[in-house]
Amino acid sequence: MKCGISIANLIFPSLMLLGNTAENDLGIRLTAVFSAVVLFIGWWFLENTREV
């Protein structure tokens, strides 16, 4: 859990540096895409490691 939090604390501000205003919203959009990708990977991992 500590590794996940550390990675999130590194990536989120880095993406927000690309833009976090109404005129330049690239960082906000990339944050949403990155979050969706990580969510999908977590779901896939939990689905495929479940004991039968």
All heavy atoms as atom14 arrays in JSON, in Angstrom:
{
  "sequence": "MKCGISIANLIFPSLMLLGNTAENDLGIRLTAVFSAVVLFIGWWFLENTREV",
  "atom14_mask": [
    [1, 1, 1, 1, 1, 1, 1, 1, 0, 0, 0, 0, 0, 0],
    [1, 1, 1, 1, 1, 1, 1, 1, 1, 0, 0, 0, 0, 0],
    [1, 1, 1, 1, 1, 1, 0, 0, 0, 0, 0, 0, 0, 0],
    [1, 1, 1, 1, 0, 0, 0, 0, 0, 0, 0, 0, 0, 0],
    [1, 1, 1, 1, 1, 1, 1, 1, 0, 0, 0, 0, 0, 0],
    [1, 1, 1, 1, 1, 1, 0, 0, 0, 0, 0, 0, 0, 0],
    [1, 1, 1, 1, 1, 1, 1, 1, 0, 0, 0, 0, 0, 0],
    [1, 1, 1, 1, 1, 0, 0, 0, 0, 0, 0, 0, 0, 0],
    [1, 1, 1, 1, 1, 1, 1, 1, 0, 0, 0, 0, 0, 0],
    [1, 1, 1, 1, 1, 1, 1, 1, 0, 0, 0, 0, 0, 0],
    [1, 1, 1, 1, 1, 1, 1, 1, 0, 0, 0, 0, 0, 0],
    [1, 1, 1, 1, 1, 1, 1, 1, 1, 1, 1, 0, 0, 0],
    [1, 1, 1, 1, 1, 1, 1, 0, 0, 0, 0, 0, 0, 0],
    [1, 1, 1, 1, 1, 1, 0, 0, 0, 0, 0, 0, 0, 0],
    [1, 1, 1, 1, 1, 1, 1, 1, 0, 0, 0, 0, 0, 0],
    [1, 1, 1, 1, 1, 1, 1, 1, 0, 0, 0, 0, 0, 0],
    [1, 1, 1, 1, 1, 1, 1, 1, 0, 0, 0, 0, 0, 0],
    [1, 1, 1, 1, 1, 1, 1, 1, 0, 0, 0, 0, 0, 0],
    [1, 1, 1, 1, 0, 0, 0, 0, 0, 0, 0, 0, 0, 0],
    [1, 1, 1, 1, 1, 1, 1, 1, 0, 0, 0, 0, 0, 0],
    [1, 1, 1, 1, 1, 1, 1, 0, 0, 0, 0, 0, 0, 0],
    [1, 1, 1, 1, 1, 0, 0, 0, 0, 0, 0, 0, 0, 0],
    [1, 1, 1, 1, 1, 1, 1, 1, 1, 0, 0, 0, 0, 0],
    [1, 1, 1, 1, 1, 1, 1, 1, 0, 0, 0, 0, 0, 0],
    [1, 1, 1, 1, 1, 1, 1, 1, 0, 0, 0, 0, 0, 0],
    [1, 1, 1, 1, 1, 1, 1, 1, 0, 0, 0, 0, 0, 0],
    [1, 1, 1, 1, 0, 0, 0, 0, 0, 0, 0, 0, 0, 0],
    [1, 1, 1, 1, 1, 1, 1, 1, 0, 0, 0, 0, 0, 0],
    [1, 1, 1, 1, 1, 1, 1, 1, 1, 1, 1, 0, 0, 0],
    [1, 1, 1, 1, 1, 1, 1, 1, 0, 0, 0, 0, 0, 0],
    [1, 1, 1, 1, 1, 1, 1, 0, 0, 0, 0, 0, 0, 0],
    [1, 1, 1, 1, 1, 0, 0, 0, 0, 0, 0, 0, 0, 0],
    [1, 1, 1, 1, 1, 1, 1, 0, 0, 0, 0, 0, 0, 0],
    [1, 1, 1, 1, 1, 1, 1, 1, 1, 1, 1, 0, 0, 0],
    [1, 1, 1, 1, 1, 1, 0, 0, 0, 0, 0, 0, 0, 0],
    [1, 1, 1, 1, 1, 0, 0, 0, 0, 0, 0, 0, 0, 0],
    [1, 1, 1, 1, 1, 1, 1, 0, 0, 0, 0, 0, 0, 0],
    [1, 1, 1, 1, 1, 1, 1, 0, 0, 0, 0, 0, 0, 0],
    [1, 1, 1, 1, 1, 1, 1, 1, 0, 0, 0, 0, 0, 0],
    [1, 1, 1, 1, 1, 1, 1, 1, 1, 1, 1, 0, 0, 0],
    [1, 1, 1, 1, 1, 1, 1, 1, 0, 0, 0, 0, 0, 0],
    [1, 1, 1, 1, 0, 0, 0, 0, 0, 0, 0, 0, 0, 0],
    [1, 1, 1, 1, 1, 1, 1, 1, 1, 1, 1, 1, 1, 1],
    [1, 1, 1, 1, 1, 1, 1, 1, 1, 1, 1, 1, 1, 1],
    [1, 1, 1, 1, 1, 1, 1, 1, 1, 1, 1, 0, 0, 0],
    [1, 1, 1, 1, 1, 1, 1, 1, 0, 0, 0, 0, 0, 0],
    [1, 1, 1, 1, 1, 1, 1, 1, 1, 0, 0, 0, 0, 0],
    [1, 1, 1, 1, 1, 1, 1, 1, 0, 0, 0, 0, 0, 0],
    [1, 1, 1, 1, 1, 1, 1, 0, 0, 0, 0, 0, 0, 0],
    [1, 1, 1, 1, 1, 1, 1, 1, 1, 1, 1, 0, 0, 0],
    [1, 1, 1, 1, 1, 1, 1, 1, 1, 0, 0, 0, 0, 0],
    [1, 1, 1, 1, 1, 1, 1, 0, 0, 0, 0, 0, 0, 0]
  ],
  "atom14_positions": [
    [[0.83, -1.18, 0.0], [0.0, 0.0, 0.0], [0.88, 1.25, 0.0], [0.55, 2.23, -0.67], [-0.91, -0.02, 1.21], [-1.93, 1.05, 1.21], [-3.2, 0.67, 2.4], [-4.08, 2.15, 2.4], [0.0, 0.0, 0.0], [0.0, 0.0, 0.0], [0.0, 0.0, 0.0], [0.0, 0.0, 0.0], [0.0, 0.0, 0.0], [0.0, 0.0, 0.0]],
    [[1.97, 1.2, 0.73], [2.86, 2.36, 0.77], [3.46, 2.64, -0.6], [3.63, 3.79, -0.98], [3.97, 2.14, 1.79], [3.52, 2.25, 3.21], [4.68, 2.1, 4.16], [4.22, 2.2, 5.59], [5.34, 2.11, 6.54], [0.0, 0.0, 0.0], [0.0, 0.0, 0.0], [0.0, 0.0, 0.0], [0.0, 0.0, 0.0], [0.0, 0.0, 0.0]],
    [[3.78, 1.57, -1.34], [4.33, 1.75, -2.69], [3.3, 2.4, -3.6], [3.63, 3.3, -4.38], [4.78, 0.42, -3.27], [6.26, -0.23, -2.51], [0.0, 0.0, 0.0], [0.0, 0.0, 0.0], [0.0, 0.0, 0.0], [0.0, 0.0, 0.0], [0.0, 0.0, 0.0], [0.0, 0.0, 0.0], [0.0, 0.0, 0.0], [0.0, 0.0, 0.0]],
    [[2.06, 1.96, -3.53], [1.01, 2.55, -4.35], [0.79, 4.02, -4.05], [0.63, 4.84, -4.96], [0.0, 0.0, 0.0], [0.0, 0.0, 0.0], [0.0, 0.0, 0.0], [0.0, 0.0, 0.0], [0.0, 0.0, 0.0], [0.0, 0.0, 0.0], [0.0, 0.0, 0.0], [0.0, 0.0, 0.0], [0.0, 0.0, 0.0], [0.0, 0.0, 0.0]],
    [[0.79, 4.36, -2.79], [0.61, 5.77, -2.39], [1.8, 6.6, -2.85], [1.64, 7.72, -3.34], [0.4, 5.87, -0.87], [-0.95, 5.27, -0.51], [0.48, 7.32, -0.4], [-1.19, 5.12, 0.97], [0.0, 0.0, 0.0], [0.0, 0.0, 0.0], [0.0, 0.0, 0.0], [0.0, 0.0, 0.0], [0.0, 0.0, 0.0], [0.0, 0.0, 0.0]],
    [[3.01, 6.06, -2.73], [4.2, 6.78, -3.16], [4.19, 7.03, -4.67], [4.52, 8.12, -5.13], [5.46, 6.0, -2.79], [5.56, 5.87, -1.4], [0.0, 0.0, 0.0], [0.0, 0.0, 0.0], [0.0, 0.0, 0.0], [0.0, 0.0, 0.0], [0.0, 0.0, 0.0], [0.0, 0.0, 0.0], [0.0, 0.0, 0.0], [0.0, 0.0, 0.0]],
    [[3.79, 6.02, -5.42], [3.73, 6.18, -6.88], [2.66, 7.2, -7.26], [2.88, 8.05, -8.13], [3.48, 4.82, -7.55], [4.71, 3.94, -7.39], [3.14, 4.99, -9.02], [4.5, 2.5, -7.79], [0.0, 0.0, 0.0], [0.0, 0.0, 0.0], [0.0, 0.0, 0.0], [0.0, 0.0, 0.0], [0.0, 0.0, 0.0], [0.0, 0.0, 0.0]],
    [[1.52, 7.13, -6.61], [0.45, 8.1, -6.89], [0.89, 9.52, -6.54], [0.6, 10.47, -7.28], [-0.8, 7.73, -6.11], [0.0, 0.0, 0.0], [0.0, 0.0, 0.0], [0.0, 0.0, 0.0], [0.0, 0.0, 0.0], [0.0, 0.0, 0.0], [0.0, 0.0, 0.0], [0.0, 0.0, 0.0], [0.0, 0.0, 0.0], [0.0, 0.0, 0.0]],
    [[1.61, 9.67, -5.44], [2.11, 10.99, -5.04], [3.17, 11.51, -5.99], [3.43, 12.71, -6.03], [2.66, 10.95, -3.63], [1.56, 10.91, -2.59], [0.43, 11.33, -2.86], [1.87, 10.4, -1.42], [0.0, 0.0, 0.0], [0.0, 0.0, 0.0], [0.0, 0.0, 0.0], [0.0, 0.0, 0.0], [0.0, 0.0, 0.0], [0.0, 0.0, 0.0]],
    [[3.79, 10.65, -6.75], [4.77, 11.07, -7.74], [4.1, 11.38, -9.07], [4.4, 12.4, -9.71], [5.82, 9.97, -7.94], [6.86, 10.22, -9.01], [7.78, 11.35, -8.57], [7.66, 8.97, -9.27], [0.0, 0.0, 0.0], [0.0, 0.0, 0.0], [0.0, 0.0, 0.0], [0.0, 0.0, 0.0], [0.0, 0.0, 0.0], [0.0, 0.0, 0.0]],
    [[3.17, 10.55, -9.51], [2.58, 10.69, -10.84], [1.53, 11.8, -10.9], [1.5, 12.57, -11.85], [1.98, 9.34, -11.3], [3.13, 8.36, -11.54], [1.15, 9.5, -12.54], [2.68, 6.97, -11.87], [0.0, 0.0, 0.0], [0.0, 0.0, 0.0], [0.0, 0.0, 0.0], [0.0, 0.0, 0.0], [0.0, 0.0, 0.0], [0.0, 0.0, 0.0]],
    [[0.67, 11.89, -9.91], [-0.42, 12.87, -9.96], [0.09, 14.3, -10.1], [-0.33, 15.02, -11.02], [-1.33, 12.73, -8.74], [-2.48, 13.67, -8.74], [-3.55, 13.48, -9.61], [-2.52, 14.75, -7.89], [-4.62, 14.36, -9.63], [-3.58, 15.63, -7.9], [-4.63, 15.43, -8.76], [0.0, 0.0, 0.0], [0.0, 0.0, 0.0], [0.0, 0.0, 0.0]],
    [[1.01, 14.76, -9.27], [1.5, 16.13, -9.46], [2.26, 16.31, -10.78], [2.21, 17.38, -11.38], [2.45, 16.35, -8.28], [2.06, 15.35, -7.27], [1.54, 14.18, -8.04], [0.0, 0.0, 0.0], [0.0, 0.0, 0.0], [0.0, 0.0, 0.0], [0.0, 0.0, 0.0], [0.0, 0.0, 0.0], [0.0, 0.0, 0.0], [0.0, 0.0, 0.0]],
    [[2.94, 15.26, -11.23], [3.65, 15.35, -12.5], [2.68, 15.58, -13.65], [2.95, 16.38, -14.55], [4.46, 14.08, -12.75], [5.41, 13.89, -11.73], [0.0, 0.0, 0.0], [0.0, 0.0, 0.0], [0.0, 0.0, 0.0], [0.0, 0.0, 0.0], [0.0, 0.0, 0.0], [0.0, 0.0, 0.0], [0.0, 0.0, 0.0], [0.0, 0.0, 0.0]],
    [[1.55, 14.86, -13.65], [0.55, 15.07, -14.69], [-0.1, 16.44, -14.58], [-0.4, 17.07, -15.6], [-0.51, 13.98, -14.62], [-0.07, 12.57, -15.04], [-1.19, 11.57, -14.77], [0.33, 12.55, -16.49], [0.0, 0.0, 0.0], [0.0, 0.0, 0.0], [0.0, 0.0, 0.0], [0.0, 0.0, 0.0], [0.0, 0.0, 0.0], [0.0, 0.0, 0.0]],
    [[-0.29, 16.92, -13.38], [-0.92, 18.21, -13.2], [-0.01, 19.35, -13.67], [-0.49, 20.44, -13.98], [-1.32, 18.42, -11.74], [-2.42, 17.47, -11.28], [-3.9, 17.54, -12.28], [-4.62, 19.03, -11.69], [0.0, 0.0, 0.0], [0.0, 0.0, 0.0], [0.0, 0.0, 0.0], [0.0, 0.0, 0.0], [0.0, 0.0, 0.0], [0.0, 0.0, 0.0]],
    [[1.29, 19.13, -13.75], [2.19, 20.15, -14.26], [1.95, 20.42, -15.75], [2.31, 21.48, -16.26], [3.65, 19.73, -14.05], [4.17, 19.81, -12.63], [5.58, 19.25, -12.55], [4.14, 21.24, -12.12], [0.0, 0.0, 0.0], [0.0, 0.0, 0.0], [0.0, 0.0, 0.0], [0.0, 0.0, 0.0], [0.0, 0.0, 0.0], [0.0, 0.0, 0.0]],
    [[1.36, 19.45, -16.45], [1.1, 19.61, -17.87], [-0.05, 20.57, -18.14], [-0.23, 21.01, -19.27], [0.81, 18.25, -18.51], [1.96, 17.25, -18.45], [1.49, 15.9, -18.97], [3.14, 17.75, -19.23], [0.0, 0.0, 0.0], [0.0, 0.0, 0.0], [0.0, 0.0, 0.0], [0.0, 0.0, 0.0], [0.0, 0.0, 0.0], [0.0, 0.0, 0.0]],
    [[-0.83, 20.85, -17.15], [-1.94, 21.8, -17.31], [-3.05, 21.52, -16.33], [-3.52, 20.4, -16.24], [0.0, 0.0, 0.0], [0.0, 0.0, 0.0], [0.0, 0.0, 0.0], [0.0, 0.0, 0.0], [0.0, 0.0, 0.0], [0.0, 0.0, 0.0], [0.0, 0.0, 0.0], [0.0, 0.0, 0.0], [0.0, 0.0, 0.0], [0.0, 0.0, 0.0]],
    [[-3.44, 22.55, -15.6], [-4.52, 22.38, -14.62], [-5.42, 23.61, -14.56], [-5.97, 23.93, -13.53], [-3.96, 22.04, -13.25], [-3.04, 23.11, -12.7], [-2.76, 24.08, -13.37], [-2.56, 22.91, -11.49], [0.0, 0.0, 0.0], [0.0, 0.0, 0.0], [0.0, 0.0, 0.0], [0.0, 0.0, 0.0], [0.0, 0.0, 0.0], [0.0, 0.0, 0.0]],
    [[-5.55, 24.28, -15.69], [-6.43, 25.43, -15.74], [-7.53, 25.17, -16.78], [-7.47, 24.21, -17.52], [-5.66, 26.71, -16.15], [-5.11, 26.51, -17.46], [-4.54, 27.0, -15.17], [0.0, 0.0, 0.0], [0.0, 0.0, 0.0], [0.0, 0.0, 0.0], [0.0, 0.0, 0.0], [0.0, 0.0, 0.0], [0.0, 0.0, 0.0], [0.0, 0.0, 0.0]],
    [[-8.5, 26.06, -16.82], [-9.6, 25.9, -17.78], [-9.09, 26.04, -19.22], [-9.59, 25.39, -20.13], [-10.69, 26.92, -17.5], [0.0, 0.0, 0.0], [0.0, 0.0, 0.0], [0.0, 0.0, 0.0], [0.0, 0.0, 0.0], [0.0, 0.0, 0.0], [0.0, 0.0, 0.0], [0.0, 0.0, 0.0], [0.0, 0.0, 0.0], [0.0, 0.0, 0.0]],
    [[-8.09, 26.89, -19.42], [-7.54, 27.08, -20.77], [-6.63, 25.93, -21.18], [-6.56, 25.58, -22.34], [-6.75, 28.4, -20.85], [-7.59, 29.64, -20.65], [-7.82, 29.95, -19.19], [-7.02, 29.52, -18.33], [-8.82, 30.63, -18.9], [0.0, 0.0, 0.0], [0.0, 0.0, 0.0], [0.0, 0.0, 0.0], [0.0, 0.0, 0.0], [0.0, 0.0, 0.0]],
    [[-5.91, 25.37, -20.24], [-4.95, 24.3, -20.51], [-5.28, 23.14, -19.57], [-4.74, 23.05, -18.48], [-3.52, 24.8, -20.3], [-2.49, 23.76, -20.68], [-2.81, 22.74, -21.29], [-1.26, 24.0, -20.31], [0.0, 0.0, 0.0], [0.0, 0.0, 0.0], [0.0, 0.0, 0.0], [0.0, 0.0, 0.0], [0.0, 0.0, 0.0], [0.0, 0.0, 0.0]],
    [[-6.14, 22.23, -20.02], [-6.62, 21.17, -19.15], [-6.03, 19.8, -19.49], [-6.59, 18.77, -19.11], [-8.14, 21.11, -19.17], [-8.69, 20.81, -20.56], [-7.91, 20.81, -21.52], [-9.9, 20.56, -20.65], [0.0, 0.0, 0.0], [0.0, 0.0, 0.0], [0.0, 0.0, 0.0], [0.0, 0.0, 0.0], [0.0, 0.0, 0.0], [0.0, 0.0, 0.0]],
    [[-4.9, 19.77, -20.15], [-4.29, 18.49, -20.54], [-3.95, 17.64, -19.33], [-4.19, 16.44, -19.31], [-3.04, 18.73, -21.39], [-2.31, 17.47, -21.84], [-3.19, 16.63, -22.75], [-1.0, 17.82, -22.5], [0.0, 0.0, 0.0], [0.0, 0.0, 0.0], [0.0, 0.0, 0.0], [0.0, 0.0, 0.0], [0.0, 0.0, 0.0], [0.0, 0.0, 0.0]],
    [[-3.4, 18.23, -18.3], [-3.03, 17.48, -17.1], [-4.23, 16.85, -16.42], [-4.17, 15.71, -15.96], [0.0, 0.0, 0.0], [0.0, 0.0, 0.0], [0.0, 0.0, 0.0], [0.0, 0.0, 0.0], [0.0, 0.0, 0.0], [0.0, 0.0, 0.0], [0.0, 0.0, 0.0], [0.0, 0.0, 0.0], [0.0, 0.0, 0.0], [0.0, 0.0, 0.0]],
    [[-5.35, 17.57, -16.38], [-6.56, 17.04, -15.77], [-7.09, 15.87, -16.58], [-7.47, 14.83, -16.04], [-7.62, 18.15, -15.64], [-7.11, 19.24, -14.69], [-8.94, 17.6, -15.14], [-7.94, 20.5, -14.7], [0.0, 0.0, 0.0], [0.0, 0.0, 0.0], [0.0, 0.0, 0.0], [0.0, 0.0, 0.0], [0.0, 0.0, 0.0], [0.0, 0.0, 0.0]],
    [[-7.08, 16.01, -17.9], [-7.56, 14.93, -18.76], [-6.65, 13.7, -18.67], [-7.13, 12.57, -18.62], [-7.66, 15.41, -20.2], [-8.74, 16.43, -20.4], [-8.76, 16.92, -21.84], [-9.66, 18.03, -21.99], [-10.93, 17.91, -22.35], [-11.43, 16.72, -22.59], [-11.7, 18.96, -22.47], [0.0, 0.0, 0.0], [0.0, 0.0, 0.0], [0.0, 0.0, 0.0]],
    [[-5.33, 13.91, -18.64], [-4.41, 12.78, -18.53], [-4.54, 12.09, -17.18], [-4.39, 10.87, -17.09], [-2.97, 13.25, -18.75], [-2.59, 13.58, -20.18], [-1.15, 14.09, -20.24], [-2.77, 12.39, -21.08], [0.0, 0.0, 0.0], [0.0, 0.0, 0.0], [0.0, 0.0, 0.0], [0.0, 0.0, 0.0], [0.0, 0.0, 0.0], [0.0, 0.0, 0.0]],
    [[-4.83, 12.84, -16.14], [-5.04, 12.25, -14.82], [-6.24, 11.32, -14.85], [-6.2, 10.22, -14.3], [-5.23, 13.35, -13.77], [-4.07, 14.17, -13.74], [-5.45, 12.76, -12.39], [0.0, 0.0, 0.0], [0.0, 0.0, 0.0], [0.0, 0.0, 0.0], [0.0, 0.0, 0.0], [0.0, 0.0, 0.0], [0.0, 0.0, 0.0], [0.0, 0.0, 0.0]],
    [[-7.31, 11.74, -15.52], [-8.51, 10.9, -15.62], [-8.22, 9.63, -16.41], [-8.63, 8.53, -16.02], [-9.64, 11.68, -16.26], [0.0, 0.0, 0.0], [0.0, 0.0, 0.0], [0.0, 0.0, 0.0], [0.0, 0.0, 0.0], [0.0, 0.0, 0.0], [0.0, 0.0, 0.0], [0.0, 0.0, 0.0], [0.0, 0.0, 0.0], [0.0, 0.0, 0.0]],
    [[-7.49, 9.75, -17.51], [-7.16, 8.59, -18.33], [-6.25, 7.64, -17.55], [-6.47, 6.42, -17.53], [-6.5, 9.02, -19.65], [-5.94, 7.83, -20.41], [-7.48, 9.79, -20.5], [0.0, 0.0, 0.0], [0.0, 0.0, 0.0], [0.0, 0.0, 0.0], [0.0, 0.0, 0.0], [0.0, 0.0, 0.0], [0.0, 0.0, 0.0], [0.0, 0.0, 0.0]],
    [[-5.24, 8.18, -16.9], [-4.32, 7.35, -16.13], [-5.05, 6.63, -15.0], [-4.81, 5.44, -14.75], [-3.18, 8.21, -15.57], [-2.16, 7.43, -14.8], [-1.23, 6.66, -15.46], [-2.16, 7.45, -13.42], [-0.3, 5.92, -14.77], [-1.23, 6.71, -12.71], [-0.29, 5.96, -13.39], [0.0, 0.0, 0.0], [0.0, 0.0, 0.0], [0.0, 0.0, 0.0]],
    [[-5.96, 7.32, -14.34], [-6.73, 6.69, -13.26], [-7.59, 5.55, -13.79], [-7.69, 4.49, -13.15], [-7.63, 7.73, -12.59], [-6.86, 8.75, -12.02], [0.0, 0.0, 0.0], [0.0, 0.0, 0.0], [0.0, 0.0, 0.0], [0.0, 0.0, 0.0], [0.0, 0.0, 0.0], [0.0, 0.0, 0.0], [0.0, 0.0, 0.0], [0.0, 0.0, 0.0]],
    [[-8.2, 5.75, -14.95], [-9.02, 4.69, -15.53], [-8.18, 3.48, -15.9], [-8.59, 2.33, -15.69], [-9.76, 5.21, -16.76], [0.0, 0.0, 0.0], [0.0, 0.0, 0.0], [0.0, 0.0, 0.0], [0.0, 0.0, 0.0], [0.0, 0.0, 0.0], [0.0, 0.0, 0.0], [0.0, 0.0, 0.0], [0.0, 0.0, 0.0], [0.0, 0.0, 0.0]],
    [[-6.99, 3.7, -16.43], [-6.1, 2.6, -16.8], [-5.67, 1.82, -15.56], [-5.71, 0.59, -15.54], [-4.88, 3.12, -17.59], [-3.82, 2.05, -17.74], [-5.31, 3.64, -18.94], [0.0, 0.0, 0.0], [0.0, 0.0, 0.0], [0.0, 0.0, 0.0], [0.0, 0.0, 0.0], [0.0, 0.0, 0.0], [0.0, 0.0, 0.0], [0.0, 0.0, 0.0]],
    [[-5.29, 2.51, -14.52], [-4.87, 1.85, -13.28], [-6.04, 1.1, -12.65], [-5.87, -0.01, -12.15], [-4.26, 2.88, -12.3], [-4.04, 2.26, -10.93], [-2.97, 3.43, -12.85], [0.0, 0.0, 0.0], [0.0, 0.0, 0.0], [0.0, 0.0, 0.0], [0.0, 0.0, 0.0], [0.0, 0.0, 0.0], [0.0, 0.0, 0.0], [0.0, 0.0, 0.0]],
    [[-7.22, 1.67, -12.71], [-8.41, 1.0, -12.19], [-8.67, -0.29, -12.94], [-8.95, -1.33, -12.34], [-9.61, 1.93, -12.29], [-10.93, 1.38, -11.79], [-10.9, 1.24, -10.28], [-12.05, 2.3, -12.2], [0.0, 0.0, 0.0], [0.0, 0.0, 0.0], [0.0, 0.0, 0.0], [0.0, 0.0, 0.0], [0.0, 0.0, 0.0], [0.0, 0.0, 0.0]],
    [[-8.57, -0.25, -14.27], [-8.77, -1.44, -15.08], [-7.73, -2.51, -14.78], [-8.04, -3.7, -14.64], [-8.75, -1.1, -16.57], [-8.9, -2.3, -17.44], [-10.14, -2.92, -17.59], [-7.81, -2.85, -18.09], [-10.28, -4.04, -18.38], [-7.93, -3.97, -18.88], [-9.17, -4.57, -19.04], [0.0, 0.0, 0.0], [0.0, 0.0, 0.0], [0.0, 0.0, 0.0]],
    [[-6.47, -2.12, -14.63], [-5.41, -3.08, -14.31], [-5.67, -3.72, -12.95], [-5.51, -4.93, -12.78], [-4.03, -2.39, -14.35], [-3.67, -2.02, -15.79], [-2.95, -3.29, -13.75], [-2.45, -1.15, -15.91], [0.0, 0.0, 0.0], [0.0, 0.0, 0.0], [0.0, 0.0, 0.0], [0.0, 0.0, 0.0], [0.0, 0.0, 0.0], [0.0, 0.0, 0.0]],
    [[-6.07, -2.94, -11.97], [-6.39, -3.49, -10.65], [-7.54, -4.46, -10.69], [-7.5, -5.53, -10.07], [0.0, 0.0, 0.0], [0.0, 0.0, 0.0], [0.0, 0.0, 0.0], [0.0, 0.0, 0.0], [0.0, 0.0, 0.0], [0.0, 0.0, 0.0], [0.0, 0.0, 0.0], [0.0, 0.0, 0.0], [0.0, 0.0, 0.0], [0.0, 0.0, 0.0]],
    [[-8.59, -4.1, -11.44], [-9.74, -5.0, -11.59], [-9.32, -6.3, -12.26], [-9.69, -7.38, -11.82], [-10.83, -4.31, -12.41], [-11.92, -5.24, -12.81], [-12.96, -5.66, -12.03], [-12.05, -5.91, -14.06], [-13.74, -6.54, -12.74], [-13.2, -6.71, -14.0], [-11.31, -5.9, -15.23], [-13.63, -7.48, -15.06], [-11.73, -6.67, -16.29], [-12.87, -7.46, -16.2]],
    [[-8.54, -6.2, -13.35], [-8.1, -7.38, -14.08], [-7.24, -8.29, -13.18], [-7.4, -9.5, -13.18], [-7.29, -6.96, -15.31], [-6.83, -8.12, -16.12], [-7.53, -8.79, -17.05], [-5.56, -8.76, -16.03], [-6.77, -9.81, -17.57], [-5.55, -9.81, -16.96], [-4.42, -8.53, -15.27], [-4.45, -10.64, -17.13], [-3.33, -9.35, -15.44], [-3.36, -10.39, -16.37]],
    [[-6.35, -7.67, -12.39], [-5.5, -8.43, -11.49], [-6.33, -9.18, -10.46], [-6.1, -10.37, -10.2], [-4.49, -7.5, -10.81], [-3.57, -8.21, -9.87], [-2.53, -8.98, -10.35], [-3.74, -8.11, -8.5], [-1.68, -9.65, -9.48], [-2.9, -8.77, -7.64], [-1.86, -9.54, -8.12], [0.0, 0.0, 0.0], [0.0, 0.0, 0.0], [0.0, 0.0, 0.0]],
    [[-7.3, -8.52, -9.87], [-8.13, -9.17, -8.86], [-9.0, -10.26, -9.47], [-9.22, -11.3, -8.84], [-9.0, -8.13, -8.15], [-8.26, -7.21, -7.2], [-9.19, -6.13, -6.67], [-7.65, -7.99, -6.06], [0.0, 0.0, 0.0], [0.0, 0.0, 0.0], [0.0, 0.0, 0.0], [0.0, 0.0, 0.0], [0.0, 0.0, 0.0], [0.0, 0.0, 0.0]],
    [[-9.5, -10.06, -10.66], [-10.33, -11.08, -11.32], [-9.52, -12.32, -11.68], [-10.02, -13.43, -11.61], [-10.97, -10.51, -12.59], [-12.18, -9.65, -12.3], [-13.33, -10.44, -11.72], [-13.64, -11.54, -12.21], [-13.94, -9.94, -10.76], [0.0, 0.0, 0.0], [0.0, 0.0, 0.0], [0.0, 0.0, 0.0], [0.0, 0.0, 0.0], [0.0, 0.0, 0.0]],
    [[-8.27, -12.15, -12.08], [-7.47, -13.27, -12.57], [-6.65, -13.96, -11.48], [-6.02, -14.97, -11.75], [-6.55, -12.82, -13.7], [-7.36, -12.51, -14.93], [-8.24, -13.26, -15.3], [-7.05, -11.4, -15.57], [0.0, 0.0, 0.0], [0.0, 0.0, 0.0], [0.0, 0.0, 0.0], [0.0, 0.0, 0.0], [0.0, 0.0, 0.0], [0.0, 0.0, 0.0]],
    [[-6.65, -13.44, -10.29], [-5.91, -14.08, -9.21], [-6.85, -14.68, -8.16], [-6.4, -15.15, -7.14], [-4.95, -13.09, -8.51], [-5.7, -11.99, -8.01], [-3.89, -12.61, -9.48], [0.0, 0.0, 0.0], [0.0, 0.0, 0.0], [0.0, 0.0, 0.0], [0.0, 0.0, 0.0], [0.0, 0.0, 0.0], [0.0, 0.0, 0.0], [0.0, 0.0, 0.0]],
    [[-8.13, -14.66, -8.46], [-9.1, -15.21, -7.53], [-9.0, -16.73, -7.52], [-8.86, -17.38, -8.54], [-10.51, -14.78, -7.98], [-11.55, -15.14, -7.0], [-12.93, -14.67, -7.38], [-13.01, -13.9, -8.62], [-14.15, -13.67, -9.22], [-15.28, -14.14, -8.74], [-14.18, -12.96, -10.33], [0.0, 0.0, 0.0], [0.0, 0.0, 0.0], [0.0, 0.0, 0.0]],
    [[-9.08, -17.31, -6.33], [-9.05, -18.78, -6.23], [-10.37, -19.35, -6.7], [-11.43, -18.8, -6.49], [-8.8, -19.19, -4.78], [-7.39, -18.91, -4.33], [-7.13, -19.49, -2.95], [-7.7, -20.54, -2.63], [-6.37, -18.87, -2.21], [0.0, 0.0, 0.0], [0.0, 0.0, 0.0], [0.0, 0.0, 0.0], [0.0, 0.0, 0.0], [0.0, 0.0, 0.0]],
    [[-10.27, -20.51, -7.33], [-11.47, -21.15, -7.89], [-12.12, -22.01, -6.85], [-11.65, -22.56, -5.97], [-11.1, -22.0, -9.11], [-12.31, -22.72, -9.65], [-10.49, -21.09, -10.16], [0.0, 0.0, 0.0], [0.0, 0.0, 0.0], [0.0, 0.0, 0.0], [0.0, 0.0, 0.0], [0.0, 0.0, 0.0], [0.0, 0.0, 0.0], [0.0, 0.0, 0.0]]
  ]
}
